[in-house]
Amino acid sequence: MTGSNPGRDVVRKKEKSMATIKVQGMKCQHCAETARKALEEIEGIRKVAVNLDTGKIDYEGNAPIEVIRAAIEGKGYRVVE
């Protein structure tokens, strides 16, 4: 049987928007996990990766920076430009 499977012919791709923020105050793995979980709870954020050594958080999604900043700063860390 040749041909295509109609259910697999159409692949919808969501637009991916990668961004990085710099965060001060993360000192340990627990801090990194707290910051990661805070971002993962935001609607529109799909992936979060925290680099404790650089203090940077990479995330994929389309959430307003004000919401992201509030989530991080609400946990006691500081978002820096």
Biopython code that builds the backbone (N, CA, C, O; Angstrom):
import numpy as np
from Bio.PDB.StructureBuilder import StructureBuilder

atoms = [
    (1, "MET", "N", (0.843, -1.165, 0.000)),
    (1, "MET", "CA", (0.000, 0.000, 0.000)),
    (1, "MET", "C", (0.893, 1.233, 0.000)),
    (1, "MET", "O", (1.642, 1.474, 0.946)),
    (2, "THR", "N", (0.803, 1.984, -1.042)),
    (2, "THR", "CA", (1.564, 3.214, -1.113)),
    (2, "THR", "C", (0.620, 4.379, -0.939)),
    (2, "THR", "O", (-0.600, 4.215, -0.967)),
    (3, "GLY", "N", (1.171, 5.520, -0.765)),
    (3, "GLY", "CA", (0.340, 6.688, -0.512)),
    (3, "GLY", "C", (0.734, 7.289, 0.818)),
    (3, "GLY", "O", (1.745, 6.932, 1.424)),
    (4, "SER", "N", (-0.077, 8.185, 1.234)),
    (4, "SER", "CA", (0.272, 8.871, 2.471)),
    (4, "SER", "C", (-0.802, 8.685, 3.517)),
    (4, "SER", "O", (-1.952, 8.366, 3.214)),
    (5, "ASN", "N", (-0.415, 8.885, 4.703)),
    (5, "ASN", "CA", (-1.326, 8.825, 5.820)),
    (5, "ASN", "C", (-1.825, 10.247, 6.069)),
    (5, "ASN", "O", (-1.044, 11.094, 6.504)),
    (6, "PRO", "N", (-3.091, 10.534, 5.808)),
    (6, "PRO", "CA", (-3.595, 11.905, 5.933)),
    (6, "PRO", "C", (-3.353, 12.512, 7.310)),
    (6, "PRO", "O", (-3.172, 13.724, 7.427)),
    (7, "GLY", "N", (-3.349, 11.715, 8.317)),
    (7, "GLY", "CA", (-3.124, 12.230, 9.662)),
    (7, "GLY", "C", (-1.705, 12.702, 9.891)),
    (7, "GLY", "O", (-1.434, 13.458, 10.824)),
    (8, "ARG", "N", (-0.808, 12.257, 9.043)),
    (8, "ARG", "CA", (0.587, 12.631, 9.224)),
    (8, "ARG", "C", (1.082, 13.600, 8.160)),
    (8, "ARG", "O", (2.218, 14.069, 8.235)),
    (9, "ASP", "N", (0.263, 13.902, 7.189)),
    (9, "ASP", "CA", (0.687, 14.806, 6.123)),
    (9, "ASP", "C", (0.798, 16.248, 6.605)),
    (9, "ASP", "O", (1.662, 16.999, 6.151)),
    (10, "VAL", "N", (-0.068, 16.620, 7.512)),
    (10, "VAL", "CA", (-0.074, 18.001, 7.974)),
    (10, "VAL", "C", (0.602, 18.045, 9.341)),
    (10, "VAL", "O", (0.139, 17.435, 10.304)),
    (11, "VAL", "N", (1.684, 18.766, 9.398)),
    (11, "VAL", "CA", (2.407, 18.938, 10.652)),
    (11, "VAL", "C", (2.327, 20.408, 11.007)),
    (11, "VAL", "O", (2.798, 21.275, 10.271)),
    (12, "ARG", "N", (1.733, 20.659, 12.126)),
    (12, "ARG", "CA", (1.621, 22.049, 12.565)),
    (12, "ARG", "C", (2.790, 22.359, 13.481)),
    (12, "ARG", "O", (3.065, 21.639, 14.441)),
    (13, "LYS", "N", (3.458, 23.432, 13.164)),
    (13, "LYS", "CA", (4.585, 23.849, 13.983)),
    (13, "LYS", "C", (4.195, 25.114, 14.725)),
    (13, "LYS", "O", (3.721, 26.086, 14.137)),
    (14, "LYS", "N", (4.409, 25.074, 16.039)),
    (14, "LYS", "CA", (4.187, 26.268, 16.826)),
    (14, "LYS", "C", (5.449, 27.114, 16.728)),
    (14, "LYS", "O", (6.565, 26.595, 16.706)),
    (15, "GLU", "N", (5.254, 28.400, 16.673)),
    (15, "GLU", "CA", (6.392, 29.302, 16.618)),
    (15, "GLU", "C", (7.153, 29.201, 17.937)),
    (15, "GLU", "O", (6.576, 29.330, 19.017)),
    (16, "LYS", "N", (8.434, 28.971, 17.829)),
    (16, "LYS", "CA", (9.277, 28.864, 19.008)),
    (16, "LYS", "C", (10.062, 30.140, 19.164)),
    (16, "LYS", "O", (10.676, 30.634, 18.218)),
    (17, "SER", "N", (10.035, 30.659, 20.348)),
    (17, "SER", "CA", (10.749, 31.888, 20.638)),
    (17, "SER", "C", (11.693, 31.614, 21.800)),
    (17, "SER", "O", (11.250, 31.450, 22.937)),
    (18, "MET", "N", (12.985, 31.565, 21.523)),
    (18, "MET", "CA", (13.978, 31.331, 22.564)),
    (18, "MET", "C", (14.471, 32.664, 23.092)),
    (18, "MET", "O", (14.676, 33.606, 22.326)),
    (19, "ALA", "N", (14.659, 32.740, 24.385)),
    (19, "ALA", "CA", (15.164, 33.952, 25.002)),
    (19, "ALA", "C", (16.030, 33.579, 26.194)),
    (19, "ALA", "O", (15.959, 32.463, 26.708)),
    (20, "THR", "N", (16.848, 34.529, 26.624)),
    (20, "THR", "CA", (17.729, 34.334, 27.774)),
    (20, "THR", "C", (17.605, 35.528, 28.695)),
    (20, "THR", "O", (17.563, 36.673, 28.246)),
    (21, "ILE", "N", (17.546, 35.253, 29.989)),
    (21, "ILE", "CA", (17.585, 36.322, 30.975)),
    (21, "ILE", "C", (18.753, 36.059, 31.922)),
    (21, "ILE", "O", (19.155, 34.913, 32.122)),
    (22, "LYS", "N", (19.282, 37.108, 32.491)),
    (22, "LYS", "CA", (20.366, 37.011, 33.472)),
    (22, "LYS", "C", (19.743, 37.234, 34.839)),
    (22, "LYS", "O", (18.989, 38.187, 35.039)),
    (23, "VAL", "N", (20.060, 36.353, 35.777)),
    (23, "VAL", "CA", (19.458, 36.399, 37.109)),
    (23, "VAL", "C", (20.553, 36.432, 38.159)),
    (23, "VAL", "O", (21.498, 35.644, 38.105)),
    (24, "GLN", "N", (20.428, 37.339, 39.109)),
    (24, "GLN", "CA", (21.361, 37.403, 40.232)),
    (24, "GLN", "C", (20.715, 36.787, 41.460)),
    (24, "GLN", "O", (19.503, 36.880, 41.654)),
    (25, "GLY", "N", (21.536, 36.162, 42.280)),
    (25, "GLY", "CA", (21.064, 35.631, 43.545)),
    (25, "GLY", "C", (20.929, 34.131, 43.612)),
    (25, "GLY", "O", (20.682, 33.582, 44.686)),
    (26, "MET", "N", (21.086, 33.450, 42.487)),
    (26, "MET", "CA", (21.027, 31.984, 42.502)),
    (26, "MET", "C", (22.398, 31.470, 42.921)),
    (26, "MET", "O", (23.392, 31.692, 42.230)),
    (27, "LYS", "N", (22.443, 30.778, 44.062)),
    (27, "LYS", "CA", (23.729, 30.346, 44.615)),
    (27, "LYS", "C", (23.931, 28.834, 44.593)),
    (27, "LYS", "O", (25.062, 28.357, 44.687)),
    (28, "CYS", "N", (22.846, 28.082, 44.470)),
    (28, "CYS", "CA", (22.961, 26.627, 44.580)),
    (28, "CYS", "C", (21.945, 25.955, 43.652)),
    (28, "CYS", "O", (21.152, 26.621, 42.986)),
    (29, "GLN", "N", (21.988, 24.634, 43.626)),
    (29, "GLN", "CA", (21.070, 23.871, 42.772)),
    (29, "GLN", "C", (19.620, 24.079, 43.186)),
    (29, "GLN", "O", (18.729, 24.108, 42.337)),
    (30, "HIS", "N", (19.380, 24.224, 44.473)),
    (30, "HIS", "CA", (18.020, 24.478, 44.946)),
    (30, "HIS", "C", (17.510, 25.805, 44.375)),
    (30, "HIS", "O", (16.356, 25.897, 43.955)),
    (31, "CYS", "N", (18.361, 26.826, 44.359)),
    (31, "CYS", "CA", (17.992, 28.124, 43.774)),
    (31, "CYS", "C", (17.640, 27.959, 42.298)),
    (31, "CYS", "O", (16.641, 28.503, 41.828)),
    (32, "ALA", "N", (18.461, 27.213, 41.574)),
    (32, "ALA", "CA", (18.228, 26.993, 40.146)),
    (32, "ALA", "C", (16.898, 26.286, 39.917)),
    (32, "ALA", "O", (16.153, 26.647, 39.006)),
    (33, "GLU", "N", (16.595, 25.287, 40.731)),
    (33, "GLU", "CA", (15.332, 24.558, 40.604)),
    (33, "GLU", "C", (14.140, 25.453, 40.932)),
    (33, "GLU", "O", (13.099, 25.376, 40.279)),
    (34, "THR", "N", (14.299, 26.301, 41.944)),
    (34, "THR", "CA", (13.226, 27.225, 42.318)),
    (34, "THR", "C", (12.929, 28.181, 41.170)),
    (34, "THR", "O", (11.765, 28.414, 40.842)),
    (35, "ALA", "N", (13.967, 28.733, 40.560)),
    (35, "ALA", "CA", (13.795, 29.656, 39.430)),
    (35, "ALA", "C", (13.186, 28.937, 38.228)),
    (35, "ALA", "O", (12.300, 29.473, 37.563)),
    (36, "ARG", "N", (13.658, 27.732, 37.955)),
    (36, "ARG", "CA", (13.129, 26.952, 36.829)),
    (36, "ARG", "C", (11.641, 26.680, 37.010)),
    (36, "ARG", "O", (10.853, 26.874, 36.084)),
    (37, "LYS", "N", (11.264, 26.240, 38.177)),
    (37, "LYS", "CA", (9.856, 25.932, 38.444)),
    (37, "LYS", "C", (8.983, 27.180, 38.365)),
    (37, "LYS", "O", (7.841, 27.117, 37.909)),
    (38, "ALA", "N", (9.521, 28.311, 38.808)),
    (38, "ALA", "CA", (8.759, 29.558, 38.742)),
    (38, "ALA", "C", (8.422, 29.903, 37.294)),
    (38, "ALA", "O", (7.309, 30.338, 36.998)),
    (39, "LEU", "N", (9.389, 29.709, 36.391)),
    (39, "LEU", "CA", (9.129, 30.002, 34.977)),
    (39, "LEU", "C", (8.226, 28.961, 34.345)),
    (39, "LEU", "O", (7.373, 29.302, 33.525)),
    (40, "GLU", "N", (8.395, 27.710, 34.706)),
    (40, "GLU", "CA", (7.575, 26.653, 34.111)),
    (40, "GLU", "C", (6.097, 26.796, 34.461)),
    (40, "GLU", "O", (5.241, 26.257, 33.759)),
    (41, "GLU", "N", (5.791, 27.511, 35.529)),
    (41, "GLU", "CA", (4.403, 27.719, 35.934)),
    (41, "GLU", "C", (3.718, 28.817, 35.121)),
    (41, "GLU", "O", (2.502, 28.987, 35.209)),
    (42, "ILE", "N", (4.491, 29.558, 34.332)),
    (42, "ILE", "CA", (3.931, 30.655, 33.541)),
    (42, "ILE", "C", (3.316, 30.100, 32.262)),
    (42, "ILE", "O", (3.938, 29.316, 31.545)),
    (43, "GLU", "N", (2.093, 30.518, 31.993)),
    (43, "GLU", "CA", (1.432, 30.101, 30.757)),
    (43, "GLU", "C", (2.232, 30.614, 29.561)),
    (43, "GLU", "O", (2.601, 31.788, 29.507)),
    (44, "GLY", "N", (2.494, 29.731, 28.613)),
    (44, "GLY", "CA", (3.232, 30.104, 27.415)),
    (44, "GLY", "C", (4.696, 29.717, 27.445)),
    (44, "GLY", "O", (5.363, 29.764, 26.411)),
    (45, "ILE", "N", (5.214, 29.336, 28.605)),
    (45, "ILE", "CA", (6.610, 28.898, 28.706)),
    (45, "ILE", "C", (6.632, 27.382, 28.560)),
    (45, "ILE", "O", (5.931, 26.667, 29.274)),
    (46, "ARG", "N", (7.453, 26.899, 27.616)),
    (46, "ARG", "CA", (7.487, 25.464, 27.338)),
    (46, "ARG", "C", (8.759, 24.788, 27.822)),
    (46, "ARG", "O", (8.701, 23.663, 28.318)),
    (47, "LYS", "N", (9.873, 25.424, 27.694)),
    (47, "LYS", "CA", (11.138, 24.811, 28.095)),
    (47, "LYS", "C", (11.940, 25.825, 28.890)),
    (47, "LYS", "O", (11.959, 27.012, 28.566)),
    (48, "VAL", "N", (12.605, 25.342, 29.938)),
    (48, "VAL", "CA", (13.432, 26.219, 30.761)),
    (48, "VAL", "C", (14.732, 25.486, 31.073)),
    (48, "VAL", "O", (14.720, 24.321, 31.471)),
    (49, "ALA", "N", (15.847, 26.179, 30.889)),
    (49, "ALA", "CA", (17.160, 25.620, 31.231)),
    (49, "ALA", "C", (17.922, 26.674, 32.024)),
    (49, "ALA", "O", (18.120, 27.796, 31.556)),
    (50, "VAL", "N", (18.350, 26.300, 33.233)),
    (50, "VAL", "CA", (19.070, 27.223, 34.103)),
    (50, "VAL", "C", (20.540, 26.840, 34.115)),
    (50, "VAL", "O", (20.887, 25.677, 34.319)),
    (51, "ASN", "N", (21.407, 27.831, 33.895)),
    (51, "ASN", "CA", (22.847, 27.630, 33.998)),
    (51, "ASN", "C", (23.296, 28.358, 35.256)),
    (51, "ASN", "O", (23.437, 29.581, 35.261)),
    (52, "LEU", "N", (23.516, 27.609, 36.305)),
    (52, "LEU", "CA", (23.885, 28.176, 37.591)),
    (52, "LEU", "C", (25.236, 28.876, 37.531)),
    (52, "LEU", "O", (25.434, 29.890, 38.200)),
    (53, "ASP", "N", (26.165, 28.352, 36.745)),
    (53, "ASP", "CA", (27.502, 28.945, 36.644)),
    (53, "ASP", "C", (27.475, 30.352, 36.045)),
    (53, "ASP", "O", (28.217, 31.229, 36.488)),
    (54, "THR", "N", (26.631, 30.567, 35.050)),
    (54, "THR", "CA", (26.574, 31.879, 34.390)),
    (54, "THR", "C", (25.454, 32.761, 34.932)),
    (54, "THR", "O", (25.441, 33.968, 34.691)),
    (55, "GLY", "N", (24.527, 32.169, 35.657)),
    (55, "GLY", "CA", (23.387, 32.927, 36.156)),
    (55, "GLY", "C", (22.362, 33.220, 35.073)),
    (55, "GLY", "O", (21.537, 34.121, 35.219)),
    (56, "LYS", "N", (22.416, 32.457, 33.984)),
    (56, "LYS", "CA", (21.498, 32.695, 32.873)),
    (56, "LYS", "C", (20.417, 31.624, 32.820)),
    (56, "LYS", "O", (20.646, 30.456, 33.136)),
    (57, "ILE", "N", (19.231, 32.063, 32.408)),
    (57, "ILE", "CA", (18.119, 31.145, 32.213)),
    (57, "ILE", "C", (17.666, 31.279, 30.765)),
    (57, "ILE", "O", (17.304, 32.364, 30.311)),
    (58, "ASP", "N", (17.692, 30.164, 30.052)),
    (58, "ASP", "CA", (17.174, 30.103, 28.687)),
    (58, "ASP", "C", (15.765, 29.536, 28.765)),
    (58, "ASP", "O", (15.506, 28.585, 29.502)),
    (59, "TYR", "N", (14.870, 30.124, 28.006)),
    (59, "TYR", "CA", (13.505, 29.608, 27.997)),
    (59, "TYR", "C", (12.905, 29.739, 26.610)),
    (59, "TYR", "O", (13.304, 30.583, 25.807)),
    (60, "GLU", "N", (11.939, 28.881, 26.359)),
    (60, "GLU", "CA", (11.205, 28.892, 25.094)),
    (60, "GLU", "C", (9.761, 29.236, 25.404)),
    (60, "GLU", "O", (9.135, 28.620, 26.266)),
    (61, "GLY", "N", (9.248, 30.209, 24.704)),
    (61, "GLY", "CA", (7.863, 30.562, 24.909)),
    (61, "GLY", "C", (7.589, 32.012, 24.600)),
    (61, "GLY", "O", (8.475, 32.771, 24.206)),
    (62, "ASN", "N", (6.362, 32.367, 24.784)),
    (62, "ASN", "CA", (5.910, 33.715, 24.460)),
    (62, "ASN", "C", (5.173, 34.323, 25.639)),
    (62, "ASN", "O", (3.969, 34.561, 25.558)),
    (63, "ALA", "N", (5.869, 34.574, 26.720)),
    (63, "ALA", "CA", (5.280, 35.236, 27.877)),
    (63, "ALA", "C", (5.891, 36.629, 27.992)),
    (63, "ALA", "O", (7.062, 36.820, 27.664)),
    (64, "PRO", "N", (5.118, 37.588, 28.448)),
    (64, "PRO", "CA", (5.649, 38.942, 28.611)),
    (64, "PRO", "C", (6.798, 38.966, 29.626)),
    (64, "PRO", "O", (6.755, 38.272, 30.642)),
    (65, "ILE", "N", (7.809, 39.763, 29.342)),
    (65, "ILE", "CA", (8.977, 39.844, 30.231)),
    (65, "ILE", "C", (8.577, 40.319, 31.619)),
    (65, "ILE", "O", (9.210, 39.944, 32.606)),
    (66, "GLU", "N", (7.541, 41.134, 31.708)),
    (66, "GLU", "CA", (7.084, 41.612, 33.016)),
    (66, "GLU", "C", (6.599, 40.453, 33.880)),
    (66, "GLU", "O", (6.821, 40.439, 35.090)),
    (67, "VAL", "N", (5.938, 39.485, 33.256)),
    (67, "VAL", "CA", (5.442, 38.310, 33.973)),
    (67, "VAL", "C", (6.620, 37.439, 34.411)),
    (67, "VAL", "O", (6.646, 36.930, 35.531)),
    (68, "ILE", "N", (7.580, 37.277, 33.526)),
    (68, "ILE", "CA", (8.771, 36.487, 33.834)),
    (68, "ILE", "C", (9.550, 37.135, 34.974)),
    (68, "ILE", "O", (9.956, 36.467, 35.926)),
    (69, "ARG", "N", (9.753, 38.447, 34.862)),
    (69, "ARG", "CA", (10.471, 39.182, 35.914)),
    (69, "ARG", "C", (9.768, 39.031, 37.264)),
    (69, "ARG", "O", (10.421, 38.782, 38.277)),
    (70, "ALA", "N", (8.448, 39.179, 37.284)),
    (70, "ALA", "CA", (7.687, 39.067, 38.527)),
    (70, "ALA", "C", (7.811, 37.670, 39.139)),
    (70, "ALA", "O", (7.917, 37.528, 40.358)),
    (71, "ALA", "N", (7.798, 36.647, 38.292)),
    (71, "ALA", "CA", (7.910, 35.273, 38.794)),
    (71, "ALA", "C", (9.274, 35.035, 39.439)),
    (71, "ALA", "O", (9.362, 34.436, 40.511)),
    (72, "ILE", "N", (10.335, 35.502, 38.787)),
    (72, "ILE", "CA", (11.696, 35.312, 39.309)),
    (72, "ILE", "C", (11.911, 36.153, 40.561)),
    (72, "ILE", "O", (12.406, 35.659, 41.574)),
    (73, "GLU", "N", (11.540, 37.414, 40.484)),
    (73, "GLU", "CA", (11.755, 38.301, 41.616)),
    (73, "GLU", "C", (10.863, 37.955, 42.799)),
    (73, "GLU", "O", (11.205, 38.257, 43.942)),
    (74, "GLY", "N", (9.720, 37.323, 42.535)),
    (74, "GLY", "CA", (8.852, 36.842, 43.587)),
    (74, "GLY", "C", (9.460, 35.713, 44.396)),
    (74, "GLY", "O", (9.019, 35.428, 45.509)),
    (75, "LYS", "N", (10.468, 35.075, 43.836)),
    (75, "LYS", "CA", (11.186, 33.999, 44.527)),
    (75, "LYS", "C", (12.446, 34.507, 45.222)),
    (75, "LYS", "O", (13.183, 33.730, 45.830)),
    (76, "GLY", "N", (12.690, 35.815, 45.128)),
    (76, "GLY", "CA", (13.827, 36.396, 45.842)),
    (76, "GLY", "C", (15.075, 36.624, 45.008)),
    (76, "GLY", "O", (16.122, 36.972, 45.555)),
    (77, "TYR", "N", (14.989, 36.437, 43.695)),
    (77, "TYR", "CA", (16.128, 36.652, 42.813)),
    (77, "TYR", "C", (15.913, 37.961, 42.053)),
    (77, "TYR", "O", (14.829, 38.542, 42.100)),
    (78, "ARG", "N", (16.939, 38.412, 41.363)),
    (78, "ARG", "CA", (16.849, 39.676, 40.632)),
    (78, "ARG", "C", (17.170, 39.455, 39.169)),
    (78, "ARG", "O", (18.212, 38.890, 38.834)),
    (79, "VAL", "N", (16.280, 39.897, 38.298)),
    (79, "VAL", "CA", (16.516, 39.842, 36.852)),
    (79, "VAL", "C", (17.292, 41.100, 36.481)),
    (79, "VAL", "O", (16.880, 42.215, 36.802)),
    (80, "VAL", "N", (18.418, 40.907, 35.800)),
    (80, "VAL", "CA", (19.252, 42.042, 35.366)),
    (80, "VAL", "C", (19.292, 42.086, 33.864)),
    (80, "VAL", "O", (19.184, 41.048, 33.211)),
    (81, "GLU", "N", (19.442, 43.249, 33.309)),
    (81, "GLU", "CA", (19.487, 43.419, 31.852)),
    (81, "GLU", "C", (20.831, 43.002, 31.302)),
    (81, "GLU", "O", (21.053, 43.076, 30.093)),
]
sb = StructureBuilder()
sb.init_structure("model")
sb.init_model(0)
sb.init_chain("A")
sb.init_seg("    ")
for serial, (resi, resn, name, xyz) in enumerate(atoms, 1):
    if name == "N":
        sb.init_residue(resn, " ", resi, " ")
    sb.init_atom(name, np.array(xyz, "f"), 0.0, 1.0, " ", f" {name:<3s}", serial, name[0])
structure = sb.get_structure()
